[in-house]
Amino acid sequence: MNTTQPKSPQLEQTRLLRTAVPGPTSVALHAERMQQVTTGFGVALPVFIERAEGGILQDVDGNRIIDLVSGIAVTSVGASNPAVQARVAEQLSRFTHTCFMVTEYVGFTEVCAWLNAHTPGDFDKRTALFSTGAEAVENAIKIARSATGRSKVLVFDDAYHGRSLLTMAMTAKENPYKKGFGPFPSEVYRAPMAAPFRWPSGAQNATAEALAAVETLLAERGAHTFAAMVVEPIQGEGGFIVPAPGFLQGLQQLAARHGIVFVVDEIQAGMGRTGRLFASEHEGIVGDITVTAKAIGGGLPLSAVTGRTELMNAVHTGGLGGTYAGNPLACAAALGVFEAFEDGTLLANARLIETTARRMLEPLLEQTATVADVRGHGAMIAIEFADRGTLAPRADLAKEVVARCHEQGVLVLACGTHGNVIRLLPPLVIGLDLLEDGLGVLCAAVAQAEAFALSETVPA
């Protein structure tokens, strides 16, 4: 697999444990963090990172940890990509901020032009830039409401759209995202997601029955009152759920029939993560509005709303914006990200990551009693833990596997509405040997965790 690394110095792309994980320096720094930072912030692995390149995170104790998370799908081109570094450094030498709503700069326009040209849809487009994914989702709703004169929003089971007040209402998972933070904005309605693995009457019925449920909801609530229908082409925090074939296309058709703005949330699945530039390309769908964030900024905060010109320009002048929206440094980083995708290598890498991950993970379906599903596209792969007979979620096993991986210097995350899914989001520049090492640790952790769980349930 080809990788893009800074010329010098280069962080060795191998896993190395000099201490326990976390090591003593990280432990001390974490203790200081607990004295200074609100406990409202959680942490998956309490290690402090000193350097990051390619597929490696090096901590302050000298441990080299395999990164299968990419800052939750942010550093897809690597945490120190040379194109991103060079463009940000050049911009930093000139100025850091003016606020695009006060005085303009060309980087903002160049990012918008690239997104207008590359997001799905051959219609005329306009783009607005913001800072976070939640901010972009909220602005997509503002735009849809302004353009349609309607108020209601349709979202789906297992959805995740952010942590702001409106996007918490749109997000499905209660704990930790919504617990204790209500009341939430009204006029947000939820329909079933055509999730093949857990569809009650079988995967073969998921698309037809889920679409029928959406039609029923629209009829009951008044389809003419819905401004937007918002869907992730692959659900992220909800468990990397790939909708049943035809479901997304059916949603697009329903939205068009009723004059509802079809909003595709590509925040986690977009920018090459799935082996296509945008995950919606796998199903051939086109959003009236496409929302992007995370990987487009290469590690700097940037998000975007791109859509049909008649929708985007329906908002009155001054109705969109934000002090840091499309910050010059973030725009420079995005242009570096776009440059990194130009030759197609990163998309090919994403597809190779999937091939490798499936080769190593799918045998677990036969070798274990609790790995119940392996799914995803490209470098967005998940394994779900459940009792084979009942499909009862096994969050305990997912948690144990994550802990064992972390001890061995492999960074992974759990997700899913039930907390029983492990998601893999390696940077697209990870080397094949490093990926195989990380996946090998994961497979061993699965076997060990299942054996431990079995021993705990067998009477002495």
Secondary structure, 3 states (H helix, E strand, C coil): CCCCCCCCCCCCCCCECCCCCCCHHHHHHHHHHHHHCCCCCCCCCCCCEEEEECCEEEECCCCEEEECCHHHHCCCCCCCCHHHHHHHHHHHCCCCCCCCCCCCCHHHHHHHHHHHHHCCCCCCEEEEEECCHHHHHHHHHHHHHHHHCCCEEEEECCCCCCCCHHHHHHCCCCCCCCCCCCCCCCCEEEECCCCHHHCCCCHHHHHHHHHHHHHHHHHHHCHHHEEEEEECCCCCCCCCCCCCCCHHHHHHHHHHHHCCEEEEECCCCCCCCCCCCCHHHHCCCCCCEEEECHHHHCCCCCEEEEEEHHHHCCCCCCCCCCCCCCCHHHHHHHHHHHHHCCCCHHHHHHHHHHHHHHHHHCCHHHHCCCEEEEEEECCEEEEEEECCCCCCECHHHHHHHHHHHHHCCEECEEECCCCCEEEECCCCCCCHHHHHHHHHHHHHHHHHHHHHHHHHHCCC
